[in-house]
Amino acid sequence: MSTVAEIEAAIRALPPAERERLADHLPSILPELNGDTKWQRLLNDERPRPALTALGDEIAAQYKGNPGMFAELRETDLQDPK
């Protein structure tokens, strides 16, 4: 089996089109790169996070007191600016 350094060198040696193809396939090769998997792992993590909970509570209280201070998210805000 190759070492990580050998794999990195082999990837760097690929032509640009092949590197792009590899980049497209990496999430299926390495599931830990899948953003949905990362979020799911975070959502299922039951460890307490008091600072994050306090921040969420603070934001919820601000929203309850003045919802107008929060900009409404539109579908166009999520589109790629390319």
C-alpha positions in Angstrom: 0.0 0.0 0.0 1.2 3.5 -0.8 1.9 6.1 1.8 0.0 9.3 2.0 3.0 11.2 0.7 3.1 8.8 -2.4 -0.6 9.3 -3.0 -0.3 13.0 -2.7 2.6 13.0 -5.2 0.6 10.9 -7.6 -2.4 13.2 -7.4 -0.2 16.2 -8.0 1.2 14.5 -11.1 -2.2 14.0 -12.7 -3.2 16.2 -15.6 -5.7 19.0 -14.6 -8.7 17.2 -16.2 -7.9 14.0 -14.2 -7.4 15.9 -11.0 -10.8 17.6 -11.5 -12.4 14.2 -12.1 -10.8 12.8 -9.0 -12.0 15.8 -7.0 -15.6 15.1 -8.2 -15.3 11.5 -7.0 -13.5 12.0 -3.7 -16.7 12.3 -1.6 -17.7 8.8 -2.8 -14.2 7.5 -2.1 -13.9 9.3 1.3 -17.4 9.6 2.8 -16.0 11.8 5.6 -15.7 14.6 2.9 -19.4 14.6 2.4 -20.8 17.7 3.9 -24.1 16.1 4.7 -22.3 13.3 6.6 -20.4 15.9 8.7 -23.6 17.8 9.5 -25.4 14.5 10.4 -22.5 13.6 12.7 -22.8 17.0 14.4 -26.6 16.8 14.7 -26.4 13.3 16.3 -23.6 14.3 18.8 -25.3 14.5 22.2 -22.3 16.1 24.0 -23.3 19.3 25.8 -22.1 22.5 24.3 -23.1 25.2 26.8 -21.6 28.1 24.9 -23.4 27.1 21.7 -26.7 26.6 23.6 -26.3 30.0 25.2 -25.7 31.6 21.9 -28.7 29.9 20.4 -30.9 31.0 23.3 -29.6 34.6 23.0 -30.4 34.7 19.2 -33.8 33.2 19.9 -34.5 35.9 22.5 -33.4 38.7 20.1 -35.6 37.3 17.3 -38.6 37.1 19.7 -38.0 40.7 20.8 -37.4 42.1 17.3 -37.8 39.7 14.3 -37.4 42.6 11.9 -33.7 42.9 12.7 -33.1 39.6 11.0 -32.9 39.6 7.2 -35.2 37.1 5.5 -33.2 34.5 3.5 -34.3 34.3 -0.2 -33.6 31.5 -2.6 -31.4 33.8 -4.6 -29.1 34.3 -1.6 -28.2 30.6 -1.9 -27.3 30.6 -5.5 -23.7 30.4 -6.7 -22.5 33.8 -7.8 -20.6 32.4 -10.8 
